[in-house]
Amino acid sequence: MHQQPVACRAPSGLRPSNGLTVARRSGAMRFGARRGRLFCGLPFAVILAGCAPTAQDERAQFLGPPAMERTIARSGLRVADETSWPREEWWRAFRSPELDAVIDKALRDNQSLRKAEDALRGADALAQVAGARLLPEVQATFGMRQSRNPLHGVVASYNPAQGGLEKTMAFINPLVMSYELDFWQKNRALLDAAIGESAAQEAELEQARLLLTASVARAYLRGYATARQLEVAKALTRMRRDLVSLAETRYRTGLDSLDGVQVARAEFENAVRREAAVQALLTLQKDALARLMGEGPDAAHDLYAGRRAPSPAAPALPRSLPIELLVHRPDLAAALRRAEAAAARVHVAKTLFLPSIDLAISGGFEGSVTSTKISKLAGYLFTPSAIGYAVSPTLRLPVFQGGRLSGNLEVQHADYDQAVDSYNETLLQAAQQVADASANLKRACTEYEAQTRFLRAARAQYDLAQTRLRDGLKDRREIVVERADLFESGFTQRALEGDRLIAAVDLYQTLGGGYAGGPPPDAPKPAPETDPLTPTVEAIQSLGGG
């Protein structure tokens, strides 16, 4: 039961600095007293280290699927059935062959993805190493030794006849086997932990692949929208230059004041600055794409040469959200696999409290002669009388370990709790990301559609202005100004188009990007406290063992 902190108020005569000093002193005194009690009671704490095992209700618990029904309903996106999860190659929904080629190149040559693949190979190898503990270890040994006893050495002091003797000894054991009888499934749990780490690493590889493809798609689509903005910006710069010329002509002919010229020149300089900024942004996007593809900056120099516009449909939200998130989110699957591995290591820590039996069997030939001539040894070594064997079962029973086993078990429990809390945090984060991505996509689509309608109305107004120009009701300068305003609206629409495309990428990513290798949602979660060894281990701890 948690106590509420008591609010302490300093006497009115103390200044804040003095109060802070007093608080620090009292805190230091409390820490010193606590440290003294800790070291004074250390021997008793060591002896009784297992007397208070952690209760099961204090362990971390897995969260269930978070509620998202109202959030999904407010998203405005279409809710489909379970088959509406993104496909494995989700980026092909943008219908851009150039984007497909860039992502394929990045999946082949990206260095970060290669490092993740290397880490997966290492985790698989460690699982193979752990699996070897389940099998007997068999090897063959051969040894030889030549020796001479000193005349006045230790051996001669006990038996003078042995002084000065020279001996040759050799043994050949074609069978030396050792095996740990896995009564408590310790080695099996070690293998399960290694397999869990390997599965987590595999899911993290899929997460790295998802992050890579999403990053490439964002950079490409942002560059695509920027390239289209650059075309509009260049056209605006040309029109602003024409408006400067028109303003100067009107000023020379006395039709306008110098103020109009200065305004036109300022707008022209703003257009030049914006064109330079858009050009720089496009270059940055190309450089980022080249790096993601594992190439130098020149590799992306000729991108966006095609004119085909990506036009993906808004991804539909699956009806089974958020229950199916575990299956389709690689980061969530990795977090669960790490929790399973941690639970297996808890079982291993419990088996250390129990007795174990090792079995060693060896057999072969052994011979020894009082001579340094190896040829004499061969006559004894390869005969039936030189055959020998040994069978050595060994029982190990941990009677008292000074609290080491209990401390190790608590360390594994803490690692398991951290893994469960990490899973819960990842689950809540996944739900938040889906909610944020769906809301952002709704916002981006709404703004893009509104800007499209506004642009359509501006284009209709420009057509009417051209009609008035032909009728002599407007001059050319007004037409150029209205056309520039039309291009300004088009420039904004290109930016909103990029926002809409990237918002779609975000939603594809939060839905797992086509990953479907996670465990089913109804699969049982690890529960190390239900281990049948738990009552025995707690009884041993209560008696001061471990």
C-alpha positions, 0 to 999 in steps of 0.5 A: 500500500502506497503512502501519500507523501506529506507536504513539508513546509519550511518555517517562515524564518528560513530562506529558500536556500537554507531550506534547500540546504536542510533538505539536502542534509536530511536526505544525506543523513537518511541515505547514510543511515539506510546504507549503514542498515544495509551493510549491518544487515547484509549477513542476515540478508544473505542467509535469508535471501530466499525467504521472501519470494516475489508474489505472482500478483507483483509480476508484470501482466500482459495488456489486452487489445486497447479499445479503438472502435470510436477512434476508427469510427471517427477516422472517416476511413472505410472499414473492411474485413480481415483481408484488408490488411496491406499486402506484402509489397504495399508500395505497389498500390501507388502504381509508380514503376519508378518507386518500385525500382527504387525500393527494390534497389534499397532492399538489395543494397541498403547497409542497415538492412544488411546489418539486421540480416547479419544479426539474424544469422548470429541469433540463428547460430546461437540457437544452434549452439543452445540446441547442442546441449540437448545431445550428448557430447562425444569426442576422441582423445589421444595423449602421450607423455615421457617422464624421468623421476629425479634421483633425489626427488619427491618420488625417490624419497618415498621409493628410492627404486623409482629414482632415475626411472624413465617412463613412456605413457600413452592413451587412446580413447576413441569414445569420450561422452558427457551428457547432462540428464535434463530432468528439469528441462533446463537445457530445453528452456535454454534452447527455447530462449535462444529460439525466442531471441532468434524469432525476435531478431527475425521480426526485428529484421522485418521491422527494419525492412518495413522502416526502410521501405516506408522511408524510401517511399516517403523520400520518393513521394516527397521528392515527387511532389517537390519536383512538381512544385519546382515546375510550378515555381519556375513558371511563377518565376517567369511570370513574375519576371514578365510582371516586372517588365509590364510594371516598368513599361507602365511606369515609363509610359506614365500609366503607373507609379514607381510603387507598382514597379517596386512591388513587382520586383519584390514579388519576383525576388520572393519567387526566385528565393522560393524556387531556390528553396524548392530546388534545394529540397528536391536535391536533399530528397534525391540524396536521401534516396541515394543513401537508402539505396546504398549508392552515392548521390549521383544514383538519384540524379535522374529520378522523377523523369517520368510523368506518371503520378502516383495515385493510391487509394486510401488504405482501408482499416481492417475490421479486426483492429486492434486484435490482429495487430500482434499478427501484423506488427513486426515490432509487437511480435518481436516484443512478445518473442523477447518476453517468451525468451525471458520467461524461458530464462526464468525457468532456467534460473529455477532449475538451478535450485534443484539437483542435477546429474552429469554422466561421463563415459570414456573407453579406450586403450592405455599403456605405460612402460619403464623406457623412453623407447616408444616401440616398446609401448606399442606392444602393450598399448594395442592389446586386449589387456590395455582396454579400459573404461570409466563410467562416472555419474555425478550428482550436484545438489546446491545446498547453500549458495549465499543467495546467489541463486535467489538473486539470479532468479530475481534478475531473470524475473526483472528481465521478464517484467521489463520485456512484458512492460516493453510489449505493453508499451509497444502495443499502446504505441501501435494503437496510437500510431494507427489512430494518429495515422488514420486521423492524419490521412483524413486531414490530408485527404480533406485538405487536398480535396478542398484545395482541388475544388478551390483550384478548379474554381480559380481556373474557371475564374481565369477562363472568364478573365481571358474572355474579358481580355478578348472583349477588351474589358481587361488588360494583359497585366491583370491576366498575368496576375490572375494566372500567377494566382492560379499557379500559386494555388497549384503550388499549394496543391502540389504540397498537399498532394505530397502530404496526402501521399505520405499520410498514406505511407504512414498508415501502411506502415502502422498497419504492419506493411504486409507483415503477417508472421506474428503469433495469432491473437489467441496464442497463450502468453508466457506465464513463468509463475505457472511453472510446476517448479515454482512451488518447489523453488519457493519452498527451498527459498523459504528454508534459506536455500539458494 
